[in-house]
Amino acid sequence: MPSERVSSVLIVGAGPVGLTLALDLARRGIEVAIIEQRRKGDAPDPKCNHVSSRSMEVFRRLGVAAKLRNAGLPEDYPHAIAYRTAFTGRECGRIHIPCRRDRFTDRTGADSNWPTPELPHRVNQLMLEPILFDYVAATPRVKIYNRVELVSFSQGEDQVTAVGRDLDTGEVQSYSARYLIGCDGARSTVRRGLGIKLEGDGEFMRVQATFIRAPQLIAQQQHERAWMTYSLNPKWNGNVIAIDGRERWMIFNYLRPDQFDFDAVDRDGSIRAILGVGPDFTYEVVSKQDWIGRRLIAEAFRDRRIFLAGDAAHLWAPLAGYGMNAGIADAMNLSWLLAAHLNGWAPAAILDAYEAERWPITEQVSHLAMSQAEEETRRRSAVPANILDEGVEGEQARAEAGRVACETNIKQFAAAGLNFGYFYDSSPLIAYDGSAHPTYTLGTFTSSTVPGCRVPHLWFDDGRSLYDALGPEYTLLRFDPSLDVGPLATAAQKRGFPLTVLDVVSREAAALYSTKLVLARPDQHVAWRGDDLPGDSLRLIDHLRGALAQS
Ligand SMILES: Cc1cc2nc3c(=O)[nH]c(=O)nc-3n(C[C@H](O)[C@H](O)[C@H](O)COP(=O)(O)OP(=O)(O)OC[C@H]3O[C@@H](n4cnc5c(N)ncnc54)[C@H](O)[C@@H]3O)c2cc1C
C-alpha cells in the first residue's frame, strides 16, 4: 500500500455538504482531505433547487455567494411558483418571488423583506456543485481525491484511519486524520460502518420524477414563466421545475396511494397531462430520478472521532427544500467546533455540542417538512372536478383552487421559520439566562437575542450588514461604547479564545437588541447576553469553550 495520506480532517463525500464543510474548515486553518467516488466534473443528480437564505449567508462568508447568485436561471426568469391547470394551461394562482436581476430591488416577493443580506436563491445542484467544487479545488489547505471510494475505516485513541480504493486502477490507499466526517449521502458507508441506524417514519409518498429536455416547451405557456409550476389536474398531480430556463425540466408526478409501482404508472401519459401537451409534442428523457418520501434521522450523529453530516445523518421529503440546507447548517456547526479544538483553544469536550445542538433541530425540521408534505397531499387530493370547465363555475373553481394552493404552500416557499427561527436550547456551550425561546413554525419566527437564537441581523447606519462585520470567530456586540469590556477580552486572551469587540451603530438596534452586550458565536447564534459583563469573565469563557462541561 502506498504511504499514508495525512490530514487533520478527512471528509468522505464531495457533495454540497462535504464541499462546504471543507471550505469553512480550511478558512479556519485546518488541513482537509476529501475522498469522493465521482470523477472531477461528473454531474450530480439534479436534486436540490432551493438554496436557503441561511445557506446563502454561509456562502457569502465563504466568498461564493456572488458566483452562485449569478448561476441558474436566466437573470430575468421569475423564481415564482405558479399553480395552473397544466404547465401550458390556465393559471389559478402564483406566489411571487422575483428573478435574480430584481432580487434586491423588488420588495414585493413573498420573502423580499427578510432580515438578511442574502435572500434565498433558486439554482439546481447541477450548477451549484461545480461552483463549490472549483472553490474547494482552489483552496490551498484542501486536497480532493476523486474516483476514490471509501471501503473501510477504523478509529483509535488519537486518530482515524480509512482505506480508499481508486475506482479506475483498483489501487488501495490509506488515509489518516484526527477526525473523519461522513458526508457521503443517503447510503452512507460511514454511517453503516459505524452501525448507526436510521429511525423515523418509513415511506409516505412516491414520486415519479423525470428529467427531460424540451426546448420548445417554454414558448407554449399562456402565462409568465415560473421557476416551479404545479398542475392542478384531477387525474395527474404534478409539477415542473425549470432547471436552466431554456430546455431542461424536471417533472414530478405525485403518485396516488394506490400507485406504488413506479414502472406500472404511465410515465409518458402523466408527463403529457402535467405539461398539457398532445401526442405530437416531442421531448427527450435525460434520466429518471424517481424518489420515495421518508423521514429518517440517524440515531446518533457521532461515534468518538467520526461524525455524520448532511444526508448521511438525515433524510426527508424535499418539502420546503431543506435537505441540503440542513446539511449545510450541520457543516457550519461542526466546522467551528472542530477548528476550535484542532486550533487548540477548546478541549475535545466542545465536540459534544454538535449532537446536542443539531440532533434536536434536525428532528424539528424533519417534522415540519413532514407535516407540510401531509398538508400538501390533502390539498392535492382535493382538486375540484370542474377545474377545467368553461364558464363562471370553472373560473370560480380555478380561483379557489389557486387560492388554497398558494395559502397551503407559501410557508414552504417562504420558510422564514426554517431559516431564522430555530434555536439551540440544550447546548453545553451556551450561557442560558432563563428566558424562554420564541416559538417558530415553518413560515414564522421572532427575532430574539435569547441565548441559542440566531443573532438578529441589522444594517449599520453606514449601510453595512452586521453579518459582514462579524468576525469569523466570537464577536462581542457592544451597543453602549462606554461599557468597559476589558475583563472579558483579558479572560479570552488568557485562554487563547478568539474574540473581537464590535461597536454597533444602527438605528435598528433598539428594536432588536434588549441588552447592551450580546456575544455572537462563529455560527451567528447568541452565546451570551447581558447589560454588564458577568462577575467571573474567565468562567464564562471556559463555559463557551466547553471546558466546564469537561470537569
Ligand atoms: C427531488 C429532490 C429535490 C430536492 N430539493 C432540495 C432543495 O430544493 N433544497 C435542499 O436543501 N435540498 C433538496 N434536496 C435534498 C438534497 O439534494 C440533499 O439533501 C443533498 O444532496 C445532500 O447533500 P450531501 O452532500 O449530504 O449528500 P450527497 O449530495 O448525496 O453527496 C454525497 C457524496 O458522497 C459521495 N460518496 C458516497 N459514498 C461514498 C464512498 N463510499 N466513497 C466516496 N464517496 C462517496 C457521493 O458520490 C456524493 O458525491 C432534494 C432532494 C431530492 C431527491
The ligand as an ORCA input file, in Angstrom:
! r2SCAN-3c Opt
* xyz 0 1
  C     -36.094     15.612     -5.725
  C     -35.245     16.266     -4.692
  C     -35.279     17.641     -4.540
  C     -34.509     18.252     -3.548
  N     -34.578     19.601     -3.396
  C     -33.869     20.187     -2.420
  C     -33.905     21.597     -2.255
  O     -34.563     22.323     -3.005
  N     -33.186     22.145     -1.235
  C     -32.441     21.370     -0.395
  O     -31.833     21.909      0.525
  N     -32.358     20.032     -0.573
  C     -33.042     19.431     -1.556
  N     -32.939     18.095     -1.739
  C     -32.034     17.313     -0.889
  C     -30.577     17.475     -1.342
  O     -30.425     17.105     -2.684
  C     -29.683     16.625     -0.456
  O     -30.032     16.874      0.889
  C     -28.202     16.947     -0.672
  O     -27.747     16.492     -1.911
  C     -27.378     16.288      0.419
  O     -26.044     16.646      0.247
  P     -24.885     15.748      0.860
  O     -23.623     16.428      0.486
  O     -25.188     15.444      2.280
  O     -25.034     14.340      0.119
  P     -24.923     13.981     -1.423
  O     -25.348     15.102     -2.276
  O     -25.624     12.680     -1.593
  O     -23.363     13.769     -1.645
  C     -22.708     12.643     -1.123
  C     -21.397     12.474     -1.862
  O     -20.688     11.372     -1.284
  C     -20.151     10.569     -2.320
  N     -19.972      9.216     -1.761
  C     -20.953      8.392     -1.323
  N     -20.423      7.251     -0.846
  C     -19.085      7.345     -0.992
  C     -17.992      6.475     -0.702
  N     -18.163      5.264     -0.132
  N     -16.742      6.870     -1.003
  C     -16.521      8.107     -1.567
  N     -17.525      8.959     -1.864
  C     -18.785      8.599     -1.575
  C     -21.172     10.671     -3.438
  O     -20.614     10.367     -4.691
  C     -21.618     12.134     -3.333
  O     -20.832     12.986     -4.122
  C     -33.696     17.457     -2.726
  C     -33.638     16.077     -2.889
  C     -34.415     15.482     -3.869
  C     -34.367     13.988     -4.031
*
